[in-house]
Amino acid sequence: MIDKEWHLDKSLSVGHILTTAILFASAVSAFYSLSTRLSVVEDRIISILESQVRIDAAQDANLTQFRDDMRDMTVDLNAKLDIITAHLLE
């Protein structure tokens, strides 16, 4: 009869130690690489957000200036129309 019970060897080979050390080093390296890439992405996002804030402020200033110019032009146009209608009604 063949013995079918499980048998675990209690010895620890150099191959097992090296494999575990290499796996651990690979995991640490991957985590460090991911951390570095994440930091680069965070810096890029912050830069883009700062740039967008500057663009938004410039657009707001341009829009305000455009509104003021349109308001002035409307006042001038109304004054001219008043003069024309006054001359036509005389």
ChimeraX attribute file (.defattr): number of C-alpha atoms within 10 A of each C-alpha:
attribute: neighborCount
match mode: 1-to-1
recipient: residues
	/A:1	3
	/A:2	4
	/A:3	6
	/A:4	6
	/A:5	6
	/A:6	6
	/A:7	7
	/A:8	6
	/A:9	6
	/A:10	6
	/A:11	6
	/A:12	8
	/A:13	8
	/A:14	9
	/A:15	9
	/A:16	10
	/A:17	11
	/A:18	11
	/A:19	11
	/A:20	12
	/A:21	12
	/A:22	12
	/A:23	12
	/A:24	12
	/A:25	12
	/A:26	12
	/A:27	12
	/A:28	12
	/A:29	12
	/A:30	12
	/A:31	12
	/A:32	12
	/A:33	12
	/A:34	12
	/A:35	12
	/A:36	12
	/A:37	12
	/A:38	12
	/A:39	12
	/A:40	11
	/A:41	12
	/A:42	12
	/A:43	12
	/A:44	12
	/A:45	12
	/A:46	11
	/A:47	12
	/A:48	12
	/A:49	12
	/A:50	12
	/A:51	12
	/A:52	12
	/A:53	12
	/A:54	12
	/A:55	12
	/A:56	12
	/A:57	12
	/A:58	12
	/A:59	12
	/A:60	12
	/A:61	12
	/A:62	12
	/A:63	12
	/A:64	12
	/A:65	12
	/A:66	12
	/A:67	12
	/A:68	12
	/A:69	12
	/A:70	12
	/A:71	12
	/A:72	12
	/A:73	12
	/A:74	12
	/A:75	12
	/A:76	12
	/A:77	12
	/A:78	12
	/A:79	12
	/A:80	12
	/A:81	12
	/A:82	12
	/A:83	12
	/A:84	11
	/A:85	11
	/A:86	10
	/A:87	9
	/A:88	8
	/A:89	7
	/A:90	5
